[in-house]
Structure formats: C-alpha cells, structure tokens
Amino acid sequence: MEITPHSFSPLNFLTSPPARQSGRSGKGRAGWWGALLLVLVSGGGLAAETPLETGWAQIERFQFNDALKTFQLADPQVNPRERTFGEAIALLNVQPRSEANALKAADLLQQITKEKSDDAIGALSLYYLGRIYHLHLNTPDPDKARQKYRETLQLHSGNPLAEMAAVSLIHLDAYGKKEPADSIKALLALEPLLDDLKSDIARREFHQAMGFAYLDFGDPQDAENQRRAIAHLKEADRIGITRWQAEANLWVAIGEASRAVGDRETALEYYRKFVNTYKRDRRNYFIGELIKKLEKEGQP
C-alpha cells in the first residue's frame, strides 16, 4: 500500500511516545496515517464531518475505493489542493493497482506542484511523484524519480514525510547498483543529505537506512566501513526507534558490527540491551552465549 513511504510509519513521534512504548502500543499504521493528514497536511484544523475528513478517515480504514469517490465528489472550491492530493493518494491504493491509476495520480500531483510546491501539500506531492516514477510504473524512471526526490529535499521543508525522500534516494542509488563497491560510493555521495534534514523522524530513518546499507554492501572485513555503519545505527538508536522489531534488529546489528571491529565494550552494551529487553526473541539464547564468550575474553 502506498500510504507510508516504506514498511514503517514515520509518524510515531507525532502520535505517541518514542521507542518501545509506542512500538507496543497496538496503534496500527491506519491511526498513524490519520495523524499524518491532520498534522502534516491540514494542521489538525479540519472541521468534523467535512468531506475531506471523511476521505482521510476512509483511507485510514483502508477503504480506498470509497475514499476515491469521496475526494472526487468533494466540493472543488473547498481546500482544492488537499482534495486533489487525497484523490491522488487514493488512486495509488485502489485495487487492483495499475499503472493507469499511477499515471492519473501523477497528473494530479503535477497539477499541485505546478501551482505551488513550497507548502506541505506541495512538498508531499513532489515526494509522491518521485515514488511513482521509482516504484509504480511498469518501467521505472530512476532519473525522474531522483529529480523529484532532490526537488523535495531542496525545499528544506522540515516535513517528516517529505524528508523521507532522502531515504528513498538511498534505495534508488545504492540498492540500484550492480556492484557492491558502486553502492558504497553512492552511499558516501549521499552522506551530505543529512545536513539538510530538519526532522528527527527523517534523520532517524536516514541513519538507519544508511547504517544497514553500509552493512549490506560493505566488506565485513573493512573496519572503516563497519564503523560508518555503527555510527549511523547508534545515532538512529539515540533518536529513538519506534517499533520494537526494528529496535531489536538494530541492537543486534550494532552488537555484531562492533564485535567484528573488536569493540568488545560496545558489542556487550548492545547485546545486553537486547537480551534484557527481548527475552522471547529466538536470538536471545545465541546472543546470551556471545555475551558469555566476550565477558570471558575480557577477564584478566
């Protein structure tokens, strides 16, 4: 579903406390998406029972066909940019998904950005145009996707979802290469994007994506590359991971990479956090044995 930019929701910090509490709160992506439109697009100011609010509530409940009809029938004179944006988002989700619907959505988003692109809806429209060219066409257009992602970031909007364009560029540029060495070069070229990210949500997701990408493409014996990955993942952890599954994987990855470069103390720190927090995880016994081994190695 084309609701959130990837397999995570970028809205946890807007709707609930960070870290494990929100990850275990039981709040689904639907609730986060409702918060997205109220907080990022409409500023939470929509009056109850308006057609646009009904449309977003239907999207929140994954009733995309109904939402499409609601947005199309809404008064075009009332919040027309939001109405057009809602129609585009619904088109990207109605079943069966098709390139024809994606192209219709792209036309609507282009209407928005031609009028104005430096407000919240304009920034989000640029971002979703990038995703259409990247992920929704039968033949992707990486050059156009990259252009739209870059245009989104050049707005310096601070919009948490729009700034996910930086994460999308990681997937487009690093994961689109044939050779691991080229992927590492792409990651190094993307590092400066961090300086332009204002949202902690986007910065966290950027650090997390960069860290795992360095691990995916780098030589495990390359200590410099491993340290780059560790630095990114530790910063993501500092900001706060909102899903407990992601946090567990992050802690294990930091522990493993730290052990690989001989940083026993950091490895132990993150291994212990993992085994003490995620006692039912199937990796708990194995990590516990690693802790015993590292503790024994550190004894005089």
C-alpha positions in Angstrom: 0.0 0.0 0.0 1.2 3.5 -0.9 0.3 5.0 2.5 3.6 5.4 4.2 6.9 5.7 2.3 8.3 2.3 3.3 7.5 -0.6 5.6 7.5 1.7 8.6 5.4 4.6 9.7 7.2 8.0 10.0 4.5 9.3 12.3 5.2 7.6 15.7 6.8 10.7 17.1 3.7 12.7 16.2 1.2 10.4 17.7 2.8 8.6 20.7 6.0 8.4 22.8 9.2 7.2 21.2 10.9 3.8 21.4 9.4 0.6 22.8 6.3 2.0 24.3 4.9 3.2 21.0 6.1 0.1 19.3 4.0 -2.0 21.6 1.1 0.3 21.9 -1.0 -1.6 19.4 -1.6 1.6 17.3 -1.7 0.5 13.7 -0.5 2.2 10.6 -4.0 3.4 9.9 -4.0 5.6 13.0 -0.6 7.0 12.1 -1.9 7.8 8.6 -4.8 9.7 10.0 -2.4 11.7 12.1 -0.3 12.4 9.0 -3.1 14.1 7.2 -4.3 16.0 10.3 -0.8 17.1 11.4 1.2 17.4 8.2 -1.3 18.4 5.6 -4.2 20.1 7.4 -2.5 21.1 10.6 -5.2 19.4 12.6 -7.6 22.1 11.7 -10.3 20.3 9.7 -13.8 20.7 11.0 -15.6 17.5 11.9 -17.7 15.8 9.3 -16.2 17.6 6.3 -16.0 15.5 3.1 -12.2 15.8 3.1 -12.1 14.5 6.7 -14.4 11.6 5.6 -12.0 10.8 2.8 -9.0 10.7 5.1 -10.9 8.6 7.6 -11.7 6.1 4.8 -8.0 6.0 3.8 -7.3 5.4 7.5 -9.5 2.4 7.4 -8.0 1.2 4.1 -11.3 1.9 2.3 -9.5 3.3 -0.7 -12.3 2.9 -3.3 -14.7 4.7 -1.1 -12.1 7.4 -0.4 -11.5 7.9 -4.1 -15.2 8.6 -4.6 -15.4 10.9 -1.6 -12.5 13.1 -2.8 -13.8 13.2 -6.4 -17.2 14.3 -5.2 -16.0 16.8 -2.7 -16.6 20.5 -3.4 -13.6 21.6 -5.7 -13.8 25.1 -4.2 -13.1 23.9 -0.6 -9.4 23.1 0.0 -8.9 22.2 -3.6 -5.2 21.3 -3.2 -5.9 18.9 -0.4 -8.8 17.4 -2.3 -6.6 16.8 -5.3 -3.8 15.3 -3.1 -6.3 13.0 -1.4 -7.6 11.8 -4.8 -4.0 11.0 -5.9 -3.2 9.0 -2.7 -6.5 7.1 -3.1 -5.7 6.3 -6.7 -2.3 4.8 -5.7 -4.1 2.4 -3.4 -7.3 1.4 -5.1 -7.5 -2.3 -6.1 -6.5 -3.7 -8.5 -3.4 -1.4 -8.6 -2.5 -0.4 -12.1 0.0 1.8 -14.0 -3.0 3.7 -15.4 -4.1 4.8 -11.9 -0.5 5.7 -11.0 -0.3 7.9 -14.1 -3.6 9.6 -13.2 -2.2 10.2 -9.7 1.0 11.6 -11.2 -1.1 14.1 -13.3 -3.0 15.2 -10.2 0.2 15.7 -8.2 1.8 17.6 -11.1 -1.2 20.0 -11.0 -0.5 20.7 -7.4 3.3 21.3 -7.8 2.8 23.5 -10.9 0.7 25.8 -8.8 2.9 25.7 -5.7 5.4 23.3 -4.3 6.7 25.1 -1.2 3.9 24.3 1.2 3.2 20.9 3.0 0.9 19.5 0.2 3.3 20.7 -2.5 6.3 19.0 -0.8 4.4 15.8 -0.3 3.2 15.9 -3.9 6.8 16.2 -5.1 7.8 13.3 -2.9 5.0 11.0 -4.1 5.8 11.9 -7.7 9.2 10.6 -7.1 7.8 7.4 -5.7 5.5 6.9 -8.7 8.5 7.2 -11.1 10.5 5.0 -8.8 8.1 2.2 -7.8 4.7 2.4 -9.5 5.4 2.3 -13.2 5.8 -0.9 -15.2 9.1 0.6 -16.4 10.6 2.7 -13.6 12.2 6.0 -14.5 15.0 6.4 -11.9 16.2 9.7 -13.4 12.8 11.4 -12.9 12.4 9.8 -9.5 15.8 11.1 -8.4 14.9 14.6 -9.8 11.7 14.7 -7.8 13.3 13.4 -4.6 16.0 16.0 -4.9 13.5 18.8 -5.6 11.6 17.7 -2.5 14.7 17.9 -0.3 15.7 21.3 -1.8 12.6 22.8 -0.2 14.1 22.3 3.2 10.5 21.9 4.4 11.2 20.0 7.7 8.1 18.0 6.8 8.8 14.5 8.2 7.2 12.6 5.4 8.6 14.7 2.6 12.1 14.4 4.0 11.8 10.7 3.6 12.9 11.5 0.0 16.5 11.2 1.4 15.8 7.6 2.4 14.2 6.9 -0.9 17.4 8.1 -2.6 19.3 5.5 -0.6 17.2 2.8 -2.0 17.3 4.2 -5.5 21.0 5.0 -5.7 22.7 2.4 -3.5 20.4 -0.6 -4.0 20.1 0.1 -7.7 23.8 -0.7 -8.4 25.2 -4.0 -9.7 28.5 -3.9 -7.9 28.8 -3.5 -4.1 31.7 -1.1 -4.5 29.5 1.2 -6.6 26.8 1.0 -3.9 29.3 2.1 -1.3 30.3 5.0 -3.5 26.7 6.0 -3.8 26.2 5.9 0.0 29.3 8.1 0.5 27.9 10.6 -2.0 24.5 10.7 -0.1 26.1 11.5 3.3 25.7 15.3 2.8 21.9 14.9 2.6 21.9 14.5 6.4 22.8 18.2 6.8 19.6 19.3 5.2 17.2 17.1 7.2 15.4 19.1 9.9 13.0 16.4 11.2 14.3 14.0 13.8 12.0 11.4 12.2 13.7 11.7 8.9 17.1 11.9 10.4 16.5 8.7 12.3 15.3 6.9 9.2 18.2 8.2 7.2 20.7 7.0 9.8 19.0 3.6 10.0 18.9 3.1 6.2 22.5 4.3 5.7 23.7 2.0 8.5 22.1 -1.1 7.2 23.1 -0.3 3.6 26.8 0.0 4.6 26.4 -3.4 6.3 24.6 -4.8 3.2 27.2 -3.7 0.7 30.4 -3.3 2.6 33.1 -5.9 3.1 32.7 -7.3 6.7 36.5 -7.1 7.0 36.5 -3.4 6.2 36.7 -1.9 9.6 36.2 1.7 8.3 33.0 0.7 6.6 31.8 -1.2 9.7 32.5 1.9 11.8 30.5 4.1 9.4 27.6 1.7 9.8 27.9 1.6 13.6 27.9 5.4 13.8 24.7 5.7 11.8 22.9 3.0 13.7 23.9 4.3 17.1 22.6 7.7 16.1 19.3 6.2 15.0 19.1 4.5 18.3 19.9 7.7 20.2 17.0 9.5 18.4 14.7 6.6 19.2 13.4 3.6 17.3 9.6 3.4 17.4 8.9 -0.2 16.5 10.2 -2.9 18.8 11.1 -5.3 16.0 13.2 -2.6 14.3 14.9 -1.8 17.7 15.7 -5.4 18.3 17.3 -5.8 14.9 19.2 -2.5 15.3 20.7 -3.5 18.6 21.8 -6.9 17.3 23.3 -5.2 14.2 25.3 -2.8 16.3 26.5 -5.6 18.5 27.6 -7.7 15.6 29.3 -4.9 13.7 31.1 -3.8 16.9 32.2 -7.3 17.6 33.6 -7.5 14.1 35.8 -4.5 14.6 37.0 -5.6 18.0 34.9 -3.1 20.0 34.0 -5.5 22.8 32.5 -2.9 25.1 30.0 -1.6 22.6 29.2 -5.1 21.5 28.5 -6.1 25.1 26.4 -3.0 25.7 24.1 -3.6 22.8 23.9 -7.4 23.2 22.9 -6.9 26.9 20.3 -4.4 26.0 18.9 -6.9 23.5 18.8 -10.0 25.8 17.4 -8.0 28.7 14.6 -6.4 26.7 13.6 -9.0 24.1 13.6 -12.2 26.2 11.3 -14.1 23.9 13.2 -13.3 20.7 14.6 -16.6 19.2 18.0 -15.0 19.0 18.2 -14.4 22.8 20.0 -17.7 23.7 22.6 -17.2 20.9 23.3 -13.6 21.9 23.5 -14.7 25.5 26.2 -17.2 24.6 28.1 -14.5 22.8 27.9 -12.3 25.9 29.4 -15.0 28.0 32.2 -15.5 25.4 33.0 -11.8 25.3 32.9 -11.5 29.0 35.3 -14.4 29.4 37.7 -12.9 26.8 37.8 -9.7 28.8 38.8 -11.3 32.0 42.4 -10.8 33.2 
